[in-house]
Amino acid sequence: MVPLSVLDLSPIREGSNASEALQNSLSLAQHAEALGYRRYWVAEHHNMRGIASAATSVVIGHIAAGTSSIRVGSGGIMLPNHAPLVIAEQFGTLDALFPGRIDLGLGRAPGTDQMTAQALRRTLAGNVDGFPQDVLELQAYLAEPQDGQRVQATPGAGSNVPLWILGSSLYGASLAAALGLPYAFASHFAPQAMDQAIALYRERFKPSEQLSEPYVVLGYNIVAADTDAQAQFLRSSSEQAMLNLRRGTPGQLPPPVRDFHSQLGQAELNMLKDVSRCAAVGTPGAVRAQLETFVAETGADEIMVVAQIFDHDARLRSYELAASVMAAAA
């Protein structure tokens, strides 16, 4: 079986706050490190009451300071929101503080709505199609300075913090292949183009100084518990959150609901079915079977586990059971 990693949105639960969410993220990262997870990523989102990781670089520093060996990074930084030099300095600083442990995953979506994106950037005059040039500029700031280079990232220059391209479409796959970078696909919430994107990336991949052959990480929802019924119950929190997001009414992570599917109409059930291929819910045995099938079908090099679970102890337990599944398969 392939390595497991963690994608954490630092969920703010209903009735709770960002402080607790960030402490829970650190607790989960420490737990994941002890269980042997490879990396721990947090994501940039803005103007969302249920996500505490908007200041992504700060959260990465919080997680890295409280752990000792697990790689910590962004899944991802939404580069159009930032000047490449700023991100080079931020991640160069993180690398200086935590050498050899920092990943820099990059996306081109705003991670929010258009009004908030304008508040972040002050203007939307920039062209999103400039994303490849921004990636190259950022990569240059993190490389060894060239003779005569007047603008340098300090810290950052010479750190060669590894870059990743994130995406949920063929665009990211094409860019990652052209630049010879590892590719992380957001299949945990948008799996529609997954197979085509993976095939395109592998077919067009060009080796680079960072990476000699294609490397694919896939997002995957896992909710594991001692019984199937308990796992389905815990899963209902993330399902509610997903439906709220699709309706345009995102909020804090809601508590789980018994027999949630019985309360839904067909259109809502179809929405949830769209992501069911990239989810394993149930006992460790059931999770193992679903995960093995998914890895066999996709050839994923690494699985980025997502678990939006309301109860923190149950969330820790789910990641523990997922890790035991992989250990048993090894």
Secondary structure, 3 states (H helix, E strand, C coil): CCCEEEEECCECECCCCHHHHHHHHHHHHHHHHHHCCCEEEECCCCCCCCECCCCHHHHHHHHHHCCCCCEEEEEEEEHHHCCHHHHHHHHHHHHHHCCCCEEEEEECCCCCCHHHHHHHHCCCCCCHHHHHHHHHHHHHHHCCCCCCCCCCCCCCCCCCCCEEEEECCHHHHHHHHHHCCCEEECCCCCCCCHHHHHHHHHHHCCCCCCCCCCCEEEEEEEEECCCHHHHHHHHHHHHHHHHHHHCCCCCCECCCCCCHHHHCCHHHHHHHHHCHHHEEEECHHHHHHHHHHHHHHHCCCEEEEECCCCCHHHHHHHHHHHHHHHHHHC
